Amino acid sequence: MRMPNAFKHPAARGLSCLLATPLVLVLLVHPGLFVDASGQYNHSALMWLMLGLSAAIVHGVGFDPQSRPWRWVFQPLVAWPLMAWGYVLLAQAQGVAL
């Protein structure tokens, strides 16, 4: 499955980096922001978020994997929804009603 040309556009790659940067910084600098009301991390959710962040960074820097499975994993159709979910998780952990 080849990536559509629209996802190879510099604006799409920039959007991937732009969406990933705040979440990456929060996870690196202050991961406690992802703690829920009971004081626990949702490790499975964070695992999926990290996959989305990795995919966004790989896409954002312009790397196109040659292997078909990796090409499928590291595309914006996977990264963007996972990062959107990450922003929802962050908002819920902070008590923001959505």
Protein Blocks (a to p, Z undefined) as FASTA:
>chain_A
ZZdfklmpmklmmmmmmmmmmmmmmmmmmmmlmpcfkopacfklmmmmmmmmmmmmmmmn
opacfblklmmmmccklmmmmmmmmmmmmmmmnopaZZ
